[in-house]
Amino acid sequence: MAQPGRVAILLHTHMPYVEGFGTWPFGEEWLWEAIATSYLPVADLLDAGAPLTLSLTPVLCDQLEAPGAIGRCIEFLSEVRPESHRLDAEGCRESGHPELGDELERAALQYVEALAGIESCAGDVLGRLAPHAAWTSSATHAILPLLATDSGVRLQVENGVESHRARFGDGWRGGFWIPECAHEPWIDRLLEEAGVHAACIELTGHFGAGDPRNLRVLRSPDGPLLVPIDRQMIDLVWGADGYPAAQAYRDNHRKTTFDHRPWANSGEVYDTELAREQVQRDAGDFAERCVDRVRDGGLCTLAFDTELFGLWWHEGPLFLKALVEQLDARGVELLTLDDAVEGIEADPWPSGFDGATSWGRSNSLRTWSSPKVAGIADRARAAELRAVAEGPGLSPRSGRELLALQSSDWAFLEADDLAGPYPLTRFEGHLENFNTALGAVPSEPSALRNLAPALSLAPLLEP
């Protein structure tokens, strides 16, 4: 008889360094919204005992600890959002849509609750997440296979690991989120050197969606366990026609003048009760599919951006809570990923799997290296080579600007036209600052404020 199958849900929590770099429509308001709609609700679920795996990127933690950041978040929740809801509600009523005004007033209460959540932890949002911080990632979420040197990979990975240990203690069990699941076998040795025990990868392009081999943990020849994510199941939630597209859910794309969303996907005014009923149906359906998926054994690893649950899918936190309950009701073993891979019998890495993979477009690196954004990758690699050549004379400011350049987010946002000129402006600004600071030892801390405050440049000097 096959060993009973198991399920692991990993929530990857990440935000590029937007703190202090712009506000609406692109900038630090992304972070304030994520705190209010995703991070605090997910923290509540984890506090209640949900066995989910939380991954926190160092660059997100840097921002949550930045001086003044949470104070500005509180201002946003206590001043900006109440007023923007009030103005939108007033405008809807004046235009003959009082029902939209009522929904806007109700929706404003979410920000009141978020404000209360921040006040209850004395503004220590990172402290709310800290007891559940299981996995880490690279320092600024770089696409590791696109970096130019082993030293550049070490700079990202080792600083990410050490910042996690410094913040959260010695309980780290070696879980590491490879940014964007962008993997190539040559980076495994560098992960192993940094103490990485397990990481997620995307092998749908090799195995095909739904193949049972996606439920088998692999071991790299260089050491780390590599856990395939189950794209077939993930897309039931994250795909274009996934659960969030249901008619009863809040329409995340149709917006009012002040960027609110009082409509459902059906086009009608959003109805909380209808949405809650839909959550229960969808969570039950997904739980049943999980039962079928692991009926013959294996580990179904479901990886999502934490921000999907709340920031991008309003009902997402309710769905997660209901899913945990529905899996338990069906006797499905839901484990943290660290527990799931503890002592597991892993399969050897398949021969011939030597290329790069990711959870981006075509399961390749195209999202971050296609002709539209190739200049970002090329210029970041050139800067990295200059930094390595600088050797011990490299200034900490240059190192931080290099880390900022290497963020995967600029190419991602630019490739899909998701944030206007913001990503290129950010990238080019950091490149200019890198060039200015190269070889210098400036007295000012740089505009990067709290990015990688304990940065070590030692990995960049290794051969």
N, C-alpha and C positions, 0 to 999 in steps of 0.2 A: 504494500500500500504506500502511495506517495505521501511524503511529509506534508501536513496541512500548509496551505499557502498563507502568506502574511502580506500586510499592507503597511507602507511607510509614507507619510506625508511630510515633505520638506518645504518650508516657507523661506524663500530667499529674500532677505530684506535689504534693499539698496536704494540709495539716492546719490546722484552725482553731487559734487561740491557746489551747491547752489546758494548756500548760506552766505549772505552778503553780496551776491551777484545778481541783482535785478529783482523785481517783484512781479507784478501782473503784466502781461499774461504768462511770462516765462521767467522763472527765477525761484526765489526762496518760498513763495507761496505754495509751490509743489510740496515742499517739506512740511509746511504747516498743515496743509490739507491731509497729507499722509499720516501725520501724527494724530489728527483728529478723527479721521475716518478709518484708518487701518491699524496703526500701531497700538493705540490704546485699546480698541476692541479685541485685537488678537491677544494682547497682554492679559486681558480679562479671561479669555478662553484658556490660555495657558495656566493662569493662576488657579483655574477651576480643575486642573488636572488633565487636560487634553494631551495625549501623548504625541504631540507634533514636534518636529525638529525645526528649530529656529536658527537660521543662518543670518548673521549680521555682518555687513561689510565694514571694514575699518573706516572708510571715508564717511559712511553714515554716522558711525559713532563719533568721529571727529566733530561733525556738525552738531550733534546733540549735546556735546560738551562745550561747544564754542561759547565764550563769554558773550552774554547778551542775547544769544539765539532764542532761548526759550522765552525770554522776556518779550521779544518781538512776536513770537508765536502767540503768547497770551494777549498781546495787543490786537493781533489779527482776529483771534476768537472772540474777544470781548468788545471790540470796537468796529472793525471792518465788516465782519460777517453779519452782525445784527443790523448794521445800517444798510448793507447791500440787500439783505432780505427785505427790510422795511421799504426801501425804494422800489424794489421789484414788485412787492405786494401792492403798493400804492399805485404803481403804473398799471398793473393788471386790472385792478378795480376800476380805475379811471377809463380803461379801454373796454369795459363791459365784461370782464372775466373774474368775478369775485371768487369763484371756486379755485382759480389758480392762486389768488391772493391768500386764501385759507391754507392751501397746501404749502405755500412758501413760509407762512408763519409757523406751521407745524414743523417744517424741515429745519427751521432755524434752531429748534430745540436741540438738535444733534450737537451743535457747536456749544450750547450751554452745558450739555453733558460732558463734552470733551474738556471744556474749561474746568469743570469740577474735577475731572479725572487728573488733570495736570496739577491742580491745587492740592488734591489729596496726596500726591507724592512730592509735594513741596517743589514742583518744577523739575524733578529729576526723572525725566522721561526715560533716559537710558537706564537708570536704576530700576525702573519698572520692568524693563526687558532683560536686565542682567541675569536674573536667576535662571532664565531659559536660553541664554546665549550658548548654543551648543557648537555650531559650526562657524568658521570664519572664511575669509576670502582674501584675494590680493589687495594691496594697499588702496588702490584707486580703481579696481575693477577693469584692469587692462586685459586685452585679448592676448593671452600669453603666447600662442603660436605666431603672432604677428610681431612680437618683439624681436630685436635684431641680434641679441646676444644672450648667452647663458647668464651673464652678470645682470642684465636687465630683468630677466625672469626672477633671479634671486632677489633683486631689490624689491620687486613687487611682493613676492611670496613670503620672504623672510620678515619683511616689515609688517605684512599682514598678520602673520602668525604671532610675532612678538607683541604687537599691539593688542591682540586678543588676550594673550597670556597676562600682559600687564594690567588689563582692565578687569578680567574675569577670573583670574587665578589659575591654579594648576589643574583644574578639572577638565581641560580640553582633551578630548579623546582622539584627536587627529582628523576630525571631519573638516573638509575644505571644499568650498564651492568654487569650482573652476568658472570664472566669469563667462557667462553666455554658453556654458558647457563647451567652450572652444578648446578642443583637445587635439593634441598630436603626440604620438608616443615618445618623442624626444624630451618632452617636458617632465615625464614621470620620474626620471632620476632626480631632477631638481626638486620636485615635490617631496620625494622620499627623503632627501637631504634635510629638508625643512621640518620633518617630523609628521608629514601628512600620512594618514593611515587609510583614508577613504575619500573618494570624490565621485560626483555624478558625471555621466557622459551621455551623449545622444547618439545611439547607433541605429536609429530607424532607417537611415539611408543604406545601411549594410544588411540588416535583418529583415526590414519591412515592418510596417505597423501591425501589431497583433501577434507577431511571431513569439512563441514561448521563450525563445532565447533572450528576449528583452527582460525576462524575469529571473535571469541567472547572473549573479555577481561574478565579475571577472577579476583576475589578478594580473597586473602588469608584470612583465619580466623584471622590471626595475623596482617592484615592491608594492606600491599602493593597490588597494582594492578599488576597482572601477565599477560603479553601480549604474547600469543602464536605466534611464528613465523610461516610463511606459507611455509613449506618445499617444497610442490609441486611446488610452483612458484619459490622459491629460486633455486631449482635444475635446472630450465631451464637456469639459468645463471651459476651456480656453479657445476652442475653435470658433470660427466665424459664426457657425450655427449652433454653438454650445448653449448650455443652460442660460447664461446671462441674456440671450436673445429672446427669451420668452416674453410674451406680450404683457404680462403683469408687472415685469420688472421696470425699474426706473430707466428711462432713456438717457444714456450718458453722453449723447452727442447733440441733442437738441437743447439749446441754452437760451436763457433770458438775457436781457440787456446786461445784467450784472453777474452773469456766469452761473446761474442756478438752473436746476433741472426739475421742474414741477410736473413733467409729463411721464407717462409710462410708454414703453415701446409700442403699445397699441395706438398711441396718439391721444388717448384719453388722459384726464388728470390722474396723477399717480394716486393709487389707493393702497395704503399700508397693509390692510387686511388681505387683499387679493394677493399681494406680493408675498406675505408670510405663508399663505396657503400654497403658493407655487414653490416656495423654498422647501416645504415638507415633501411635496411630490418629487421634486428634483433630487433632494438628498436621498429619498427612498429609492428612486430609480438608480442613482449612482451606486448606492450601497449594494443593490442587487447585482449590478454589473461587476462590482468588485468580487462578490461571491463567485460569480461565474468565472471571472478572470483567474482566480487563484485556486480553483477547484482541484486542479491537478498538482498543486504545489507551486513553489517559487515565491519571489519577492516582487510585489507590484509597487514600484517607487513612483510616487506622484509628486512632481516638483513644480512649484508655482512661485511667481513673484508675490511676496506678501501684499504688495500694493494692489494686486488684483482684487483682493478681498477688502472692499470698502472704497478705496480711491477710484478704481475703475469699474467695479461692480458693487453698487450700493448695498445690495443684499448679501454680499460675499461673506461677511462675518457670521451672519445668521445661517448661511448654508454650511459653513465649516462646523459650527456648533451642532447643527442637525445631523450632519454627516457622521461626526464622531458618535453621536447617540445611535444612529441607524446601523452603523457597523457593529457596535457593541450588541445591539438587539439581535443581530443576525449571527453572532458568534464569530465574527471576523477578527482575527488578532491584529490590532493596530499598534505598531511599535515605533519608537523613535528609530531613526536610521542607525544611530550608534549601537543600539541594542540589537537591531535586526542583523547587522553584519558581524556582531561579536561571535567569534569562533565559527563563522560560516565556512562551508566547504566551497571555495571559489573555483570556477572553471579557468583554465589557462587562457591567456589572451590569444584570439584566433590568428593564425598565420595569414598574412596578406593585408591586415588592417593597419596600413602604415600611413594613411593620409590624414588630413585634418577634418574634424567633424565639429558640429556645433548645433545648438537649437535655433540657429538663424535660418535665413532663406536657403532652401535646398539642403538643409543640414550641413552646409559648408561654411566657409568664412566670407562668403560674398557680401553679406550685410555690411561688413566692416572693411572690405577690400575691393568692391566693385569699382568700375571706372568713375562713378559719380563721387566716391569718397576715397579713392585710392590716394589722393594727395594728402589726406589726413594721416593715413598709415605711413606713407613714405616720409613725410616730414617729421613725424614722431620718431621713426627709426633713425633718421639722420641726426636728430637731436640726441638720441640715446648713444649713438656712436661717438658723437662729440663729447658727451659726458664721460664715457668710458675712457676716451683718449685724454681727457683732462686729468684723470687720476686723482691723487690726493689733494690736488689744488681745487677740486670741485667744491663750490660753496653750498651750504645747506639750502639756500634759496634756489639755486639752480636745480638741486635735487628735487625740491618740492614742485617747481614748475614742470620738471620732467614728468613727475608722477601725474600731475594734472593733465598734461598733454596726452598721456597714455590711457586715459579713461575711455572705455568702450562707448560711452554714451554719446559723445560728439558725433561719431560716424553713424551710430544708430539713428539718432534724431535727424541728422541730415539726409540719410539714405531714404527715409520715409516721409520727409517734409513735415515733421511733427512739431517743430518749434520755430518756424520762420528763420530769421538770421541768427538766432541765439547760439546754436552749437558752433557755427563757424566763427562767430565773434569771440566766443569763449576760447576756442582752440587757438585762434590767431593771437589773442591777447596773451595767453600763456606762453606761446612760442616767442613772442616779442620779449616778454619778461625773462624767459630762459636765456635768450641771446644777450640781453642786457646784463644779466647777473652772472653769466658764465665766467668763471675764473675770478670773480670779485667776491668780496666779503662785506656785503652791505650792512649798515647798522640797523636799518629798519627790518621788521619781521616779514615784510611782503604783504601784498593784498590777499594772500591765501589764508590769512588769519590763523585758523586752527587745523589746517590740513597736515596730517602726519606730524603732530607736535614732538614725538619722540623719534623722529626719523634717524635711522642709521644708514650712512652711505657705505659702510663696510662691504655689503654684498656687491656693490658696483665695482669694487676694486679687486674682487676675486677673479682669477683667470678663468 
